[in-house]
Amino acid sequence: MKRYIHFFIDESGNPTSDFFVVGGFYLESNNAQEIEKIKHKISSNINKTEKSIKQYRFLYEKDLTSYYVNKTSSSHYDKEVKWSNMSYKNKKYLIDKLKNHNQHNFVMVSNLKKWQADFININAIYNMMVFLSIERILQKLEKNKKLSLKDEITIKLYIDQRKDIPKDKNSNKMFKLSGLEDYLNTIFYTQTKFKNLDITVNQLNSVSSATIRYCDYFVGCVSSTFNLLNGSTKEWFLNSDHLLNNFVRKIDSICFSTIKKQQKSMKKVFEIFKKK
């Protein structure tokens, strides 16, 4: 049987951050067109919600007018809505308006302060986290009888544009990450039980991709919660745990850790995902 799984991925953090978070959502089906339909519904939901947020903050949040290029809220040239530039009220509004279209949120977190290395190779860590996330999701799907090792599994990864990474532009104006794609195909074939995979990786610009912006909201919410519960007193992290609580109760969500010994310092956040 043929199976199709599309992953949409964003990241939060850098080599100097306490936490590095990679995640987003995935869609799976035995019908590729069904995935495209759901993707369109998610994009439509995000675009409509963002339009209301832009109008509200233009009228009532004058301190955020720097996020607008033109002076009218109807302009389509307004800069994109990002988790990091929304007020708490609008973050809550966005989560309240999200619709469940059978997407599955996932996130993997790494506590960079726990890495025993003089140099943090963030690109290597990113690649590893993407691999581990996909592998664990495939294991979960197999366990739940959603796929078998005999299936021909087509996996498409759509990720936010990454800086300083060599890429090639294809005919669909998407940037292809040959290095990550080769890495994933090789490591799955040589080091896992999932041999029947065809993996492709493309970069999307979040300005024009609502699905990538969805990932930004979820990953941003998770990252903020880790920082908050790790003791940060920065204003933009306040009440992130309540927002995440609402997020995971509305949309099926799972959180992974890169290594087991990290989980003790991140226990409170993992508990939010377990309560759903």
C-alpha positions, 0 to 999 in steps of 0.5 A: 500500500502507498502512504503519504506523509507531509511534514511542515517544520519550523525552528526556534532558537540559535547556538546561544539559546537555552533551548532549541526547538524544532517542530510543526505538524504533519498530515498522513493519508493513503491519498495524496490529494486528500492531504492537499485539501487539508493543507488548503483548509489549514492555510485558509484558517490561518490567513483569515485569522491573521487578517483579523489580528492585523486589523485589530493591532493596527487599530488598537495596538499602536505600539506595533505599527512598526510591523506595517509597511503602509499606513492602512490595515487593508494593505497586503504589504503588511509584514507577516504575523509572527509569534514573537510580534503578537500581544498575549491577547492576539496569541490567545485569539489565534489559538481560539480560532484555530480549527482542527483538520486532523493535523498532528502537531509535533515538536522536539526540544533540545536543552543546548546547555546540556550539550557537552561540547565546546562548539554548538553545531546548530545545523547538525543538531537541527538535522538530527532533530528532524530525523528523530522526530520523523522516526518517532512519528513513523514508529508511532504510526506503525504501532497504531497500525496506520502504516506497515514496513511493507508500505511504500511511504512518500514523505515530503518535508516543507521547512522554513527557509534556513540561512547559510544552507546551500540550496537549489531552486526547483521549477515550483519556486521552492528551495531544495535542501539536497544535504538534508534530503540525502542525509535523511534518505541515507540514515533511514535506509542504513540505520532504521527499519524503515527502508521503503521511504522516498523523502524530499525536502523543500524550503518555503518562505514563511511570508507566502506560506501559511502552513509554515506560519502555523508552525511558527506559532506552535514552535514559538509557543512551545519555546516560550513555555520552556523559557518561562518554566526555566525561570525567564522573567521576560514579558513576552514569555508570560502565560505561555504555559496557559497558551500551550495548554489551550493549543495541545487540547485543541489539536493533537500534539506530541513533544519529544526530547533529544536525550533522556537526561534532558527531560528532568529540567523540562518535566513541567512542559512535558506534563502539559502535553500529557494532560491533553 
